[in-house]
Amino acid sequence: MEMTKSESHSASAASGQAQELMGAEILVKVLQAENVKHLWGYPGGSVLYIYDALYQQDTIQHVLVRHEQAAVHAADGYARATGDVGVALVTSGPGATNAVTGIATAYMDSIPMVIITGQVPTHAIGLDAFQECDTVGITRPIVKHNFLVKDVNDLAMTMKKAFHIARSGRPGPVVVDIPKDVSFKKAMYDGYSAEVQMRSYNPVRKGHGGQIRKALQLLMAAKRPYIYTGGGVLLGDASQELRTLVDMLGYPCTNTLMGLGAYPASDPKFLGMLGMHGTIEANNAMQNCDVLLAVGARFDDRVIGNPKHFAQNERKIIHIDIDPSSISKRVKVDIPIVGDVKDVLQEMIEMIKESGAKPDANALGGWWETIEAWRKRDCLKYDRGNTEVIKPQYVIETLHQMTKGTDTYITSDVGQHQMWAAQYYGFDEPRRWINSGGLGTMGVGIPYAMGIKLAKPESEVFCVTGEGSVQMCIQELSTCLQYNTPIKVLALNNRYLGMVRQWQEIEYSGRYSHSYMDALPNFVKLAEAYGHVGMLIERPEDVEPALREARKLKDRTVFMDFRTDPTENVFPMVKAGKGITEMLLGSEDL
């Protein structure tokens, strides 16, 4: 009996024999060897050989999006929720330029991804061929690394390097640009290399023992200690270690927007998110602590406000990060520790156990009293008794009450709704809050949710969005139908680009320049046109029943149009250029 082509391929690969394959076939073999299960993409002329090779295999599911930006966002959402490398495939020219926003989004939040872009044939590069652009040049500032593969013989090793660079050290997106002739030409393929040697790239994993010891002495002697953690704790899968350390020491802890869920929001040692829209207690503790342990965070401008104001108070700073270039970049630190946060925290925990050292209980007691006094001001209070108009915070609180303790993922777009989700949905587990922090990209919400639902079909996935953001990638509702990824969309519809309106009200004397949405679609009909369920919710008493109804429709995508209070602002708020303790707490401060 004759073997099929693919059977003979796998047979020869298994027996270790080299075989002659087209570049596109080698690419598919490499993706299979990397255990890629899902791939988001959009075909076009320069990637047709790759699509042909995908057609002849059945282990990788390709998802056809409606716009290349969404392909990269969906792969990004998948990577954030699972920790695996997300993979996207786009064609040359406009395919690659449409992917740029998604690549920059992943780069700013350090997400491990490999983006494969088609390119015109090598002999046509530089001749302004049809659908040609300099993808390597365009993406250079927004990738961890990128490659142009000029020889089919280099393809397998280049892909190996791409995956290695994407997932190791400080993760990030890697672009591999493949000219059409490279995907067509043949090369000998003798299996996927198990090892990868890169002379110029060797990220440190182990933290320096002496530095860790010095850090611990500082930490144990602290009178007003504080633990500040960012997205690096989630990316490094170090949430368990962080929890162990915080619980061992009894110190207060805060997470950045990107780090929510690393330490449980329901634990009293958690002071809430810090920064521009952080809590009073989180921000005041940041400013008034005497020893700060920063873990996998980068002292971002939205987190510490004005660096000059931050530097007014004397404090000792310990900074653990895998990326040496992030240390002392915006804020000078006293004890830098370069290393994998999981490894470093494990070592810290071991050293504390061995030394038997205990924190200064008296000082810590006094510090907690100070913190509790700040906390009593309840900076997240809002008009809960309002029966006239839906308060956006109430929608998020209701969702949290209904879903806490369940297997749930929350994605968001960018704007006021994103901040309300971060403030009012108490994340107790890591990798459950999926949003664009660094770049602040509107339109990510639906593609993120779609990518997660494919990876986690049994989990509930909610996309919190606004009527502005959601229209940037709303065409992906079509992808949700085709690939059966039933997500729940909560649009907090206030008829304004809310965050823009809030800044115009506070910083621009109420000159609302182009922030009002004057011609919104009927979202219920739009959802139905895409084959989904649409709901319009206009009264506070209908919020809970609508969410219950939507959750019952397990296998349907549901679009919920919540008509919320158009005048509501996100508080607390730190104005641009101010210090993090110079907070506006509500409209009475304006």
LUMPA-920162 format. One line per 2 residues: their letters; for each residue x, y, z of C-alpha. Coordinates in Angstrom, 1 decimal, decimal comma, always signed. Layout:
% LUMPA-920162
a) X/Y/Z | ...
This chain:
% LUMPA-920162
me) +0,0/+0,0/+0,0 | +1,4/+3,4/-0,9
mt) +2,0/+6,0/+1,7 | +0,4/+9,5/+1,3
ks) +2,8/+12,3/+0,8 | +2,4/+13,6/+4,4
es) +2,8/+10,0/+5,8 | +6,0/+9,5/+4,0
hs) +7,2/+12,9/+5,2 | +6,5/+12,1/+8,8
as) +8,0/+8,6/+8,4 | +11,3/+9,9/+7,0
aa) +11,4/+12,7/+9,6 | +10,8/+10,1/+12,4
sg) +13,6/+8,0/+11,1 | +15,9/+11,0/+11,2
qa) +16,4/+11,0/+7,4 | +16,7/+14,4/+5,7
qe) +14,0/+15,1/+3,1 | +13,7/+17,8/+0,5
lm) +10,8/+20,1/+1,3 | +9,5/+23,5/+0,1
ga) +10,1/+26,4/+2,4 | +6,4/+26,6/+3,2
ei) +6,4/+22,9/+4,2 | +9,4/+23,5/+6,4
lv) +7,6/+26,4/+8,1 | +4,6/+24,2/+8,9
kv) +6,9/+21,5/+10,3 | +8,6/+24,1/+12,5
lq) +5,3/+25,4/+13,8 | +4,2/+21,8/+14,6
ae) +7,5/+21,1/+16,3 | +6,9/+24,3/+18,4
nv) +3,5/+22,8/+19,4 | +1,6/+25,6/+17,8
kh) -2,1/+24,8/+18,0 | -3,7/+28,0/+16,7
lw) -2,7/+30,5/+14,1 | -4,5/+33,8/+13,3
gy) -4,1/+35,2/+9,8 | -5,3/+36,5/+6,5
pg) -4,1/+35,2/+3,1 | -2,6/+37,2/+0,2
gs) -0,3/+36,8/-2,8 | +3,1/+36,5/-1,0
vl) +1,9/+33,8/+1,5 | -0,1/+31,5/-0,8
yi) +2,5/+28,7/-0,7 | +2,3/+28,9/+3,1
yd) -1,5/+28,7/+3,0 | -1,2/+25,8/+0,6
al) +1,1/+23,9/+3,1 | -1,4/+24,7/+5,9
yq) -4,2/+23,2/+3,8 | -2,3/+19,9/+3,8
qd) -2,0/+19,4/+7,5 | -4,5/+19,1/+10,3
ti) -2,8/+19,8/+13,7 | -2,7/+23,6/+13,5
qh) -6,1/+25,4/+13,4 | -5,9/+28,5/+11,3
vl) -8,4/+31,3/+12,2 | -9,3/+33,6/+9,3
vr) -9,8/+37,1/+10,9 | -11,4/+40,1/+9,1
he) -8,5/+42,5/+9,5 | -4,8/+41,8/+10,0
qa) -4,7/+44,0/+13,1 | -7,1/+41,6/+14,8
av) -5,0/+38,6/+13,8 | -2,1/+40,0/+15,9
ha) -4,4/+41,1/+18,7 | -6,1/+37,7/+18,9
ad) -2,7/+35,9/+19,0 | -1,6/+38,4/+21,6
gy) -4,7/+37,7/+23,8 | -4,0/+34,0/+23,5
ar) -0,4/+34,5/+24,6 | -1,4/+36,7/+27,6
at) -4,0/+34,1/+28,8 | -1,9/+30,9/+28,3
gd) +1,7/+32,0/+28,5 | +2,4/+30,3/+25,2
vg) +3,9/+32,1/+22,2 | +1,1/+33,6/+20,0
va) +1,5/+33,2/+16,2 | +0,0/+35,4/+13,5
lv) +0,4/+35,2/+9,7 | -0,1/+38,1/+7,3
ts) +0,8/+38,9/+3,7 | +3,2/+41,6/+2,5
gp) +2,6/+45,3/+2,1 | -0,8/+46,3/+3,6
ga) -1,0/+43,0/+5,4 | +2,2/+43,8/+7,3
tn) +1,3/+47,5/+7,8 | -2,1/+46,5/+9,2
av) -0,3/+44,3/+11,6 | +1,9/+47,1/+12,9
tg) -0,5/+48,3/+15,6 | -0,9/+44,8/+17,0
ia) +2,9/+44,3/+17,0 | +3,5/+47,6/+18,8
ta) +0,8/+46,7/+21,4 | +2,5/+43,4/+22,2
ym) +5,9/+45,0/+22,3 | +4,9/+47,6/+24,9
ds) +3,5/+44,9/+27,2 | +6,3/+42,4/+26,6
ip) +4,1/+39,6/+25,1 | +5,8/+36,5/+23,5
mv) +4,7/+36,4/+19,8 | +6,0/+35,4/+16,4
ii) +4,5/+37,3/+13,5 | +5,2/+35,7/+10,1
tg) +4,9/+38,2/+7,2 | +5,0/+37,5/+3,5
qv) +7,4/+39,5/+1,4 | +7,8/+40,0/-2,4
pt) +10,3/+37,6/-4,1 | +13,9/+38,3/-3,2
ha) +14,8/+39,4/-6,7 | +12,0/+42,1/-6,5
ig) +12,9/+43,5/-3,1 | +13,7/+47,2/-3,4
ld) +12,0/+47,6/-6,8 | +8,6/+48,8/-5,5
af) +7,0/+45,6/-6,5 | +3,2/+45,1/-6,0
qe) +2,4/+44,9/-2,3 | +6,0/+45,5/-1,2
cd) +7,1/+47,4/+1,9 | +10,2/+47,3/+4,0
tv) +8,6/+45,3/+6,8 | +11,9/+44,8/+8,7
gi) +12,5/+48,6/+8,6 | +9,0/+49,5/+9,5
tr) +8,8/+47,1/+12,5 | +12,4/+47,5/+13,8
pi) +11,4/+50,0/+16,7 | +8,4/+47,9/+17,8
vk) +9,8/+44,3/+17,9 | +12,2/+42,5/+20,2
hn) +13,9/+41,3/+17,0 | +13,1/+40,8/+13,4
fl) +14,5/+38,6/+10,5 | +14,3/+38,7/+6,7
vk) +14,9/+35,2/+5,5 | +16,8/+35,4/+2,2
dv) +17,7/+31,7/+1,9 | +15,4/+28,7/+2,3
nd) +18,2/+26,8/+4,0 | +18,1/+29,3/+6,9
la) +14,4/+29,1/+7,4 | +14,2/+26,4/+10,1
mt) +17,0/+27,8/+12,2 | +15,6/+31,4/+11,9
mk) +12,2/+30,2/+13,2 | +13,9/+28,4/+16,0
ka) +15,7/+31,6/+17,0 | +12,4/+33,6/+16,6
fh) +10,5/+31,4/+19,1 | +13,5/+31,4/+21,5
ia) +13,9/+35,2/+21,5 | +10,1/+35,7/+21,8
rs) +9,7/+33,6/+24,9 | +13,0/+33,9/+26,8
gr) +14,3/+36,9/+28,8 | +11,9/+39,8/+28,7
pg) +9,4/+38,4/+26,2 | +8,3/+40,3/+23,1
pv) +7,1/+40,0/+19,5 | +9,5/+38,8/+16,8
vv) +8,8/+39,3/+13,1 | +10,0/+36,9/+10,5
di) +9,7/+38,3/+6,9 | +9,6/+35,5/+4,3
pk) +9,9/+36,4/+0,6 | +7,6/+34,4/-1,7
dv) +10,4/+32,5/-3,4 | +11,8/+31,4/-0,1
sf) +8,5/+29,7/+0,7 | +8,5/+28,0/-2,8
kk) +12,2/+26,9/-3,0 | +13,3/+23,6/-1,7
am) +15,8/+22,7/+1,0 | +16,9/+19,6/+2,9
yd) +15,1/+19,3/+6,2 | +16,4/+16,8/+8,8
gy) +14,2/+17,7/+11,7 | +13,9/+20,6/+14,1
sa) +17,0/+21,5/+16,1 | +16,6/+20,9/+19,8
ev) +19,2/+23,5/+20,8 | +19,7/+27,1/+19,8
qm) +23,0/+28,9/+20,2 | +23,0/+32,7/+19,8
rs) +26,3/+34,3/+20,7 | +24,8/+37,8/+21,0
yn) +21,7/+36,9/+23,1 | +22,0/+35,2/+26,5
pv) +19,5/+36,6/+29,0 | +20,4/+36,2/+32,6
rk) +18,1/+34,0/+34,7 | +19,7/+33,7/+38,1
gh) +19,8/+36,7/+40,3 | +23,1/+37,7/+42,0
gg) +23,2/+36,0/+45,4 | +25,0/+38,9/+47,1
qi) +22,5/+41,4/+45,8 | +19,6/+39,3/+47,0
rk) +21,2/+39,1/+50,4 | +21,7/+42,8/+50,6
al) +18,1/+43,3/+49,5 | +16,8/+41,0/+52,2
ql) +18,7/+42,9/+54,9 | +17,0/+46,1/+53,8
lm) +13,6/+44,5/+53,5 | +13,7/+43,0/+57,0
aa) +14,9/+46,2/+58,6 | +12,2/+48,3/+57,0
kr) +9,8/+50,4/+59,1 | +7,4/+51,2/+56,2
py) +7,9/+48,5/+53,6 | +5,9/+48,2/+50,4
iy) +5,9/+45,6/+47,6 | +5,1/+47,0/+44,1
tg) +4,7/+44,5/+41,3 | +3,9/+44,7/+37,6
gg) +3,3/+42,6/+34,5 | +6,6/+40,9/+34,9
vl) +5,3/+38,8/+37,8 | +2,5/+37,4/+35,5
lg) +4,9/+36,9/+32,5 | +7,3/+35,1/+34,7
da) +4,6/+32,9/+36,2 | +5,8/+34,1/+39,7
sq) +2,4/+34,8/+41,3 | +2,7/+31,9/+43,7
el) +6,1/+33,0/+44,8 | +4,9/+36,6/+45,3
rt) +1,9/+35,4/+47,4 | +4,2/+33,3/+49,5
lv) +6,6/+36,2/+50,1 | +3,9/+38,8/+50,9
dm) +2,1/+36,4/+53,3 | +5,4/+35,5/+55,0
lg) +6,3/+39,1/+55,6 | +2,8/+40,6/+56,2
yp) +3,8/+43,6/+54,1 | +1,3/+45,7/+52,0
ct) +1,3/+45,0/+48,3 | +0,1/+46,8/+45,2
nt) -0,1/+45,8/+41,5 | +0,1/+47,9/+38,4
lm) -2,6/+47,8/+35,8 | -0,7/+45,1/+34,0
gl) +0,0/+43,2/+37,2 | -3,5/+42,8/+38,5
ga) -4,3/+39,3/+39,8 | -0,7/+38,5/+40,7
yp) -1,7/+39,1/+44,3 | -5,4/+38,5/+45,2
as) -7,5/+41,6/+45,2 | -9,6/+40,1/+48,0
dp) -6,7/+39,9/+50,4 | -6,5/+42,8/+53,0
kf) -2,8/+43,1/+52,3 | -3,6/+44,2/+48,8
lg) -4,0/+48,0/+48,7 | -5,5/+48,1/+45,2
ml) -4,0/+49,3/+41,9 | -1,6/+52,3/+42,1
gm) -1,0/+55,1/+39,7 | -3,0/+57,7/+37,7
hg) -6,3/+56,0/+38,6 | -5,0/+54,1/+41,6
ti) -6,4/+54,1/+45,2 | -5,4/+56,7/+47,8
ea) -3,9/+53,9/+50,0 | -1,8/+52,4/+47,2
nn) -0,4/+55,8/+46,0 | +0,2/+57,2/+49,5
am) +2,0/+54,0/+50,5 | +4,2/+54,3/+47,4
qn) +5,1/+57,9/+48,3 | +5,7/+57,3/+52,0
cd) +7,3/+53,9/+52,3 | +11,0/+53,7/+53,4
vl) +11,8/+50,5/+51,5 | +10,2/+49,7/+48,2
la) +10,5/+46,2/+46,6 | +9,7/+46,6/+42,9
vg) +9,2/+43,3/+41,1 | +8,8/+43,0/+37,3
ar) +7,6/+46,6/+37,0 | +9,1/+49,6/+35,2
fd) +8,1/+52,8/+37,1 | +6,0/+53,8/+34,2
dr) +4,8/+57,4/+33,9 | +1,2/+56,4/+34,6
vi) +2,3/+54,6/+37,8 | +4,6/+57,1/+39,6
gn) +3,4/+60,4/+38,0 | +6,1/+63,0/+38,0
pk) +9,6/+61,5/+38,8 | +10,7/+64,7/+40,5
hf) +7,8/+64,6/+42,9 | +8,4/+60,9/+43,4
aq) +12,1/+61,6/+44,3 | +11,2/+64,1/+47,0
ne) +10,8/+61,4/+49,7 | +13,9/+59,4/+50,7
rk) +13,4/+55,7/+50,3 | +15,5/+52,7/+49,4
ii) +14,5/+50,9/+46,3 | +15,1/+47,2/+45,4
hi) +14,3/+46,4/+41,8 | +14,0/+42,9/+40,4
di) +13,7/+42,7/+36,6 | +14,9/+40,3/+33,9
dp) +15,6/+43,3/+31,6 | +18,7/+45,3/+32,8
ss) +17,7/+48,2/+30,6 | +14,5/+48,7/+32,7
is) +16,5/+49,2/+35,9 | +17,2/+52,8/+36,9
kr) +15,7/+54,0/+33,6 | +13,1/+56,4/+35,1
vk) +13,9/+56,1/+38,8 | +17,3/+55,5/+40,4
vd) +17,4/+52,3/+42,4 | +19,6/+51,3/+45,3
ip) +19,7/+47,5/+44,8 | +19,3/+46,3/+41,3
iv) +18,7/+42,5/+40,8 | +18,8/+41,3/+37,2
gd) +17,2/+37,9/+36,9 | +14,0/+35,9/+36,3
vk) +11,5/+37,1/+38,9 | +10,4/+33,6/+39,8
dv) +13,9/+32,4/+40,5 | +14,8/+35,5/+42,4
lq) +11,7/+35,4/+44,6 | +12,2/+31,7/+45,3
em) +15,8/+32,4/+46,4 | +14,5/+35,3/+48,6
ie) +11,9/+33,0/+50,3 | +14,6/+30,3/+50,9
mi) +17,0/+32,9/+52,5 | +14,3/+34,2/+54,8
ke) +13,5/+30,7/+55,9 | +17,1/+29,9/+56,5
sg) +17,9/+33,1/+58,4 | +14,9/+33,0/+60,6
ak) +14,8/+36,8/+60,4 | +11,5/+38,5/+61,3
pd) +10,2/+41,9/+60,3 | +10,0/+44,7/+62,9
an) +6,5/+44,0/+64,2 | +6,0/+47,3/+66,1
al) +7,0/+49,5/+63,2 | +4,9/+47,3/+60,8
gg) +1,8/+47,7/+63,1 | +2,1/+51,4/+63,0
ww) +2,5/+51,4/+59,2 | -0,6/+49,4/+58,8
et) -2,5/+51,8/+61,1 | -1,5/+54,7/+58,8
ie) -2,5/+52,7/+55,7 | -5,9/+51,8/+57,3
aw) -6,6/+55,5/+57,9 | -6,0/+56,2/+54,2
rk) -8,2/+53,2/+53,3 | -11,1/+54,5/+55,4
rd) -11,6/+57,4/+52,9 | -13,1/+54,8/+50,5
cl) -11,8/+56,6/+47,3 | -13,8/+54,2/+45,0
ky) -17,2/+55,2/+46,4 | -19,8/+56,4/+43,8
dr) -23,5/+57,1/+43,7 | -24,7/+53,5/+44,3
gn) -28,2/+54,5/+45,1 | -28,9/+56,1/+41,7
te) -32,0/+54,5/+40,2 | -32,3/+56,9/+37,2
vi) -29,2/+56,1/+35,2 | -26,8/+53,1/+35,0
kp) -23,5/+53,9/+36,7 | -20,7/+52,1/+34,8
qy) -19,0/+51,1/+38,0 | -22,2/+49,3/+39,0
vi) -22,1/+47,1/+35,8 | -18,5/+46,0/+36,6
et) -19,3/+45,4/+40,3 | -22,4/+43,3/+39,3
lh) -20,3/+41,3/+36,9 | -17,7/+40,7/+39,6
qm) -20,3/+39,6/+42,1 | -21,7/+37,1/+39,6
tk) -18,5/+35,6/+38,4 | -16,0/+35,7/+41,3
gt) -14,6/+32,3/+42,0 | -15,6/+31,0/+38,6
dt) -13,3/+30,3/+35,6 | -13,6/+33,7/+34,0
yi) -11,4/+36,0/+31,8 | -12,0/+39,7/+31,4
ts) -10,6/+41,6/+28,4 | -11,0/+45,3/+27,9
dv) -10,6/+48,0/+25,3 | -9,0/+51,3/+26,3
gq) -10,6/+54,2/+28,0 | -12,8/+54,9/+31,1
hq) -14,4/+51,4/+30,9 | -10,9/+49,9/+31,1
mw) -10,1/+51,8/+34,3 | -13,5/+50,9/+35,9
aa) -12,9/+47,3/+35,1 | -9,4/+47,5/+36,7
qy) -10,8/+49,3/+39,8 | -14,1/+47,4/+40,4
yg) -13,4/+43,9/+39,2 | -11,3/+42,3/+42,0
fd) -8,9/+40,0/+40,2 | -7,8/+37,1/+42,5
ep) -5,9/+35,0/+39,9 | -3,2/+35,8/+37,4
rr) -3,6/+36,1/+33,6 | -7,4/+36,7/+34,0
wi) -7,2/+40,5/+33,2 | -6,2/+41,0/+29,5
ns) -5,8/+44,6/+28,4 | -3,5/+46,9/+26,5
gg) -1,5/+48,8/+29,1 | +1,6/+50,3/+27,5
lg) +0,3/+51,3/+24,1 | -3,3/+51,8/+25,1
tm) -4,7/+50,4/+21,9 | -8,5/+50,8/+21,3
gv) -10,0/+47,8/+19,5 | -8,2/+45,0/+21,3
gi) -11,1/+43,9/+23,4 | -13,0/+41,6/+20,9
py) -9,9/+40,0/+19,3 | -8,4/+39,4/+22,7
am) -11,6/+37,7/+23,9 | -11,7/+35,7/+20,7
gi) -8,2/+34,4/+21,1 | -8,7/+33,5/+24,7
kl) -12,0/+31,7/+24,0 | -10,3/+29,5/+21,4
ak) -7,6/+28,5/+23,9 | -10,1/+28,2/+26,8
pe) -13,4/+27,0/+25,3 | -14,7/+26,0/+28,8
se) -14,0/+29,4/+30,4 | -16,3/+32,4/+30,4
vf) -14,8/+35,3/+28,5 | -16,2/+38,8/+28,9
cv) -15,1/+41,8/+26,8 | -15,6/+45,2/+28,6
tg) -15,6/+47,9/+26,1 | -17,0/+51,3/+25,1
eg) -19,0/+52,4/+22,1 | -15,9/+54,1/+20,8
sv) -13,3/+51,3/+21,2 | -15,6/+48,5/+20,1
qm) -16,0/+50,0/+16,6 | -12,3/+49,8/+15,8
ci) -12,4/+46,0/+15,4 | -16,1/+45,3/+15,4
qe) -15,8/+43,3/+12,2 | -14,3/+40,5/+14,3
ls) -17,9/+39,6/+15,4 | -17,9/+37,8/+12,1
tc) -14,9/+35,7/+13,1 | -16,5/+34,8/+16,4
lq) -19,4/+33,3/+14,5 | -17,3/+31,4/+12,0
yn) -15,0/+29,8/+14,6 | -17,7/+29,4/+17,3
tp) -16,0/+31,5/+20,0 | -19,0/+32,7/+22,0
ik) -17,9/+35,7/+24,0 | -19,9/+38,2/+26,0
vl) -19,4/+41,9/+25,1 | -20,3/+44,5/+27,7
al) -20,4/+47,9/+26,0 | -20,5/+50,7/+28,6
nn) -22,1/+53,1/+26,1 | -21,9/+56,7/+27,3
ry) -22,1/+58,3/+23,8 | -18,7/+59,9/+24,4
lg) -15,1/+59,0/+23,9 | -15,2/+59,0/+27,7
mv) -11,6/+59,4/+28,7 | -11,0/+62,1/+26,1
rq) -14,2/+63,9/+27,4 | -13,0/+63,6/+31,0
wq) -9,6/+65,2/+30,2 | -11,3/+67,9/+28,1
ei) -13,6/+68,6/+31,1 | -10,7/+68,8/+33,6
ey) -7,8/+70,1/+31,6 | -9,4/+72,0/+28,7
sg) -12,2/+73,9/+30,4 | -14,9/+71,7/+29,1
ry) -14,1/+72,3/+25,4 | -15,4/+68,9/+24,1
sh) -13,6/+68,8/+20,8 | -14,7/+65,8/+18,7
sy) -15,4/+63,6/+21,7 | -19,1/+63,1/+21,3
md) -20,3/+60,1/+19,3 | -23,1/+61,6/+17,2
al) -24,0/+58,8/+14,8 | -23,8/+55,5/+16,7
pn) -25,1/+52,4/+15,1 | -28,0/+50,4/+16,6
fv) -25,7/+47,8/+18,3 | -28,5/+45,4/+18,9
kl) -29,3/+45,2/+15,2 | -25,6/+45,2/+14,4
ae) -25,0/+42,2/+16,6 | -28,0/+40,4/+15,1
ay) -26,7/+41,2/+11,6 | -23,5/+39,4/+12,5
gh) -25,5/+36,4/+13,7 | -25,3/+37,1/+17,4
vg) -27,6/+38,1/+20,2 | -28,0/+41,9/+21,0
ml) -29,4/+43,4/+24,2 | -30,2/+47,0/+25,0
ie) -30,0/+47,8/+28,8 | -31,2/+51,3/+29,9
rp) -32,2/+51,0/+33,6 | -30,1/+50,1/+36,6
ed) -32,6/+47,4/+37,7 | -32,1/+45,6/+34,4
ve) -28,3/+45,2/+34,7 | -28,3/+42,1/+36,8
pa) -31,1/+40,2/+34,9 | -29,4/+41,1/+31,5
lr) -26,1/+39,6/+32,7 | -27,8/+36,5/+34,0
ea) -29,6/+36,1/+30,7 | -26,4/+36,5/+28,7
rk) -24,5/+34,0/+30,8 | -27,2/+31,4/+30,2
lk) -26,7/+31,7/+26,5 | -23,4/+29,7/+26,8
dr) -22,9/+29,0/+23,1 | -23,9/+32,4/+21,8
tv) -21,9/+35,6/+21,4 | -24,0/+38,3/+23,2
fm) -23,5/+42,0/+22,7 | -24,9/+44,0/+25,6
df) -25,4/+47,8/+25,0 | -25,5/+49,3/+28,5
rt) -26,6/+53,0/+28,3 | -24,5/+54,5/+31,1
dp) -24,2/+57,9/+32,7 | -22,4/+60,1/+30,2
te) -21,2/+62,5/+32,9 | -19,4/+59,9/+35,0
nv) -15,6/+60,3/+35,5 | -12,9/+58,0/+36,6
fp) -11,7/+58,9/+40,1 | -9,2/+59,0/+41,8
mv) -7,3/+60,8/+39,1 | -3,8/+62,2/+39,0
ka) -3,5/+65,0/+36,4 | -0,6/+65,0/+33,9
gk) +2,7/+66,2/+35,4 | +1,5/+65,9/+39,0
gi) +2,8/+63,6/+41,7 | +0,9/+60,4/+42,5
te) -0,3/+61,7/+45,9 | -1,8/+64,8/+44,3
ml) -5,1/+63,1/+43,5 | -8,5/+64,4/+42,5
lg) -11,0/+62,2/+44,4 | -14,2/+63,4/+42,8
se) -16,0/+66,2/+41,1 | -15,8/+68,2/+44,3
dl) -12,0/+68,5/+43,7 | -12,4/+70,0/+40,2
